[in-house]
Amino acid sequence: MKRMSYCFFQPLRLVGNGDVNLYEVGYQHCDPDYILTDYLPPHHVIHFVVYGHGYMRTGGKTYELGPGDGMFSTKHVPVDYIASETDPMYYVWMHFSGVKLEKYLHELCLSKRSPIFHVDDVDFCERQIMSLYQMAAKCDDLICVEAYGLGVCYSLFSELLRSNRSVKQPTDEANRPQAVYVERAIRYMNDHLQEDVRMTEIASAVALNSNYLCSLFRAETGLSIQGYMIRLRMQTARSLLIDTENSVADVARMVGYKNSASFCKAFKKTYHTTPGAYR
């Protein structure tokens, strides 16, 4: 493995609020042909390539990168970063998690199977990350750093959404129109996670008959709508237990359970342990 040059990172001791949690920002000027193999991100990571060229390799696929391109690395999914031999890339990054940011990732269609994006103003993204890097390095007031960091994070995702949300997926929509309805249903579930959502409400939101939507949903995901909703709530609860200091009762309410007992029962059935023991 080639030595990295000019690599700096700044841990962020942010409390987080479940919607947005930040853990680290940093930047790296890569050596020619620099390679980092089998990196296992502890959190989701967004990289912005400011200049130079390189490659990202994940899920058996290799993606070419240039100025203004970005990489989304999924938590706990192995990834390789490779710099060009002749024009090595310089990039900045941010480690994050959070329910609200998961929603934005869904809107951006970013996932381990679709990890590449482009931003119109990469210089803005670099300035945002570097300003947070510098403030966190100098300021001892954690509340100020947290407030500033949350603003930076929202600004970055605003730029991502502005640059990418209008990008359509014509091939998928043309060849698999059923998937569009399933995606809309999943988006509705994400948006109403705290509510007691009924199947008829989901079907109405996507303008389909309930029975037909159930058939489409199972064909696309392998799960019933109710089963998917439970999984979504449990995954969100697991992230909240890890990334926040909210009580178990608060987490239960945040994922749509009216009382802790029913939440704990569902959590134990899914993960074979109690929420408190898991935390």
Buried (B, 14 or more C-beta within 10 A) or exposed (E): EEEBEEBEEBEBEBEBBBBBBBBBBBBBBBBEEBBBEEBEBEBBBBBBBBBBBBBBBBBEEEBEBBBBBBBBBBBEBBBBBBBBEEEBBBBBBBBBBBBBBBBBBBBBBBEBEEBBBBBEEBEBBBBBBBBBBEBBEEEEEBEEBBEBBBEBBBBBBEBBEEBBEEEEBEEEEEEEEBBBBBBBBBBBBBEBBBEEBEBEEBBBBBEBEBEEBBEBBBEBBEBEBEEBBBEBBBBBBBBBBEBBEBEBBEBBBBBBBEEBEEBBEBBBEBBEEEBEEBB
